[in-house]
Amino acid sequence: MTLELLQEYNANKPFILQMQKLKQQLADAEEKIREGKEELEKVKLWNKLEEQHTWKISVDELNNASIGLTWP
């Protein structure tokens, strides 16, 4: 290694360190996005399951039941 190469490396060292820092920030952001997508999929699944297990009653059925429950 020559003195010129060493000087060039030392001159570029802050840039190299900054690049490593930015790469880590990018990796962290990508992980956070992946976790967010997983959480969104879980919420969508639970909402779909809840919707499937919710009883659906028409207004006519409610009215008929209401009439049937009234006391003479």
C-alpha positions as a Markdown table, in Angstrom:
| # | Residue | x | y | z |
|---|---|---|---|---|
| 1 | Met | 0.0 | 0.0 | 0.0 |
| 2 | Thr | 1.4 | 3.3 | -1.0 |
| 3 | Leu | 1.2 | 6.5 | 1.0 |
| 4 | Glu | -1.1 | 8.0 | -1.7 |
| 5 | Leu | -3.5 | 5.1 | -1.4 |
| 6 | Leu | -3.6 | 5.5 | 2.3 |
| 7 | Gln | -4.2 | 9.2 | 2.1 |
| 8 | Glu | -7.0 | 8.6 | -0.4 |
| 9 | Tyr | -8.6 | 6.0 | 1.8 |
| 10 | Asn | -8.4 | 8.3 | 4.8 |
| 11 | Ala | -9.9 | 11.1 | 2.7 |
| 12 | Asn | -12.8 | 8.9 | 1.7 |
| 13 | Lys | -13.3 | 7.3 | 5.1 |
| 14 | Pro | -16.1 | 9.7 | 6.2 |
| 15 | Phe | -17.9 | 9.0 | 3.0 |
| 16 | Ile | -17.5 | 5.2 | 3.5 |
| 17 | Leu | -18.7 | 5.5 | 7.1 |
| 18 | Gln | -21.7 | 7.6 | 5.9 |
| 19 | Met | -22.6 | 5.0 | 3.3 |
| 20 | Gln | -22.5 | 2.2 | 5.9 |
| 21 | Lys | -24.7 | 4.3 | 8.2 |
| 22 | Leu | -27.2 | 4.9 | 5.3 |
| 23 | Lys | -27.2 | 1.3 | 4.3 |
| 24 | Gln | -28.1 | 0.3 | 7.9 |
| 25 | Gln | -30.9 | 3.0 | 8.0 |
| 26 | Leu | -32.2 | 1.5 | 4.8 |
| 27 | Ala | -32.2 | -2.0 | 6.1 |
| 28 | Asp | -33.9 | -0.8 | 9.3 |
| 29 | Ala | -36.6 | 1.0 | 7.3 |
| 30 | Glu | -37.1 | -2.0 | 5.1 |
| 31 | Glu | -37.6 | -4.2 | 8.2 |
| 32 | Lys | -40.1 | -1.8 | 9.6 |
| 33 | Ile | -42.0 | -1.8 | 6.3 |
| 34 | Arg | -42.0 | -5.6 | 6.3 |
| 35 | Glu | -43.3 | -5.7 | 9.9 |
| 36 | Gly | -46.0 | -3.1 | 9.0 |
| 37 | Lys | -47.2 | -5.2 | 6.1 |
| 38 | Glu | -47.3 | -8.3 | 8.2 |
| 39 | Glu | -49.4 | -6.5 | 10.9 |
| 40 | Leu | -51.7 | -5.1 | 8.2 |
| 41 | Glu | -52.3 | -8.6 | 6.8 |
| 42 | Lys | -53.1 | -9.9 | 10.4 |
| 43 | Val | -55.6 | -7.1 | 10.9 |
| 44 | Lys | -57.2 | -7.8 | 7.5 |
| 45 | Leu | -57.5 | -11.5 | 8.3 |
| 46 | Trp | -59.1 | -10.8 | 11.7 |
| 47 | Asn | -61.5 | -8.3 | 10.2 |
| 48 | Lys | -62.5 | -10.9 | 7.5 |
| 49 | Leu | -63.0 | -13.6 | 10.1 |
| 50 | Glu | -65.0 | -11.3 | 12.3 |
| 51 | Glu | -67.2 | -10.3 | 9.3 |
| 52 | Gln | -67.8 | -14.0 | 8.5 |
| 53 | His | -68.8 | -14.8 | 12.0 |
| 54 | Thr | -71.1 | -11.8 | 12.5 |
| 55 | Trp | -74.8 | -12.6 | 12.4 |
| 56 | Lys | -76.6 | -10.8 | 9.7 |
| 57 | Ile | -80.3 | -10.2 | 10.3 |
| 58 | Ser | -82.5 | -8.3 | 7.8 |
| 59 | Val | -84.7 | -5.4 | 9.0 |
| 60 | Asp | -87.8 | -7.5 | 8.2 |
| 61 | Glu | -86.6 | -10.3 | 10.5 |
| 62 | Leu | -85.9 | -7.7 | 13.3 |
| 63 | Asn | -89.4 | -6.2 | 12.9 |
| 64 | Asn | -91.1 | -9.6 | 12.9 |
| 65 | Ala | -89.1 | -10.6 | 16.1 |
| 66 | Ser | -90.0 | -7.2 | 17.6 |
| 67 | Ile | -93.7 | -7.8 | 16.9 |
| 68 | Gly | -93.5 | -11.3 | 18.3 |
| 69 | Leu | -92.0 | -10.1 | 21.6 |
| 70 | Thr | -94.7 | -7.5 | 22.3 |
| 71 | Trp | -97.1 | -8.3 | 25.1 |
| 72 | Pro | -100.8 | -8.3 | 24.3 |
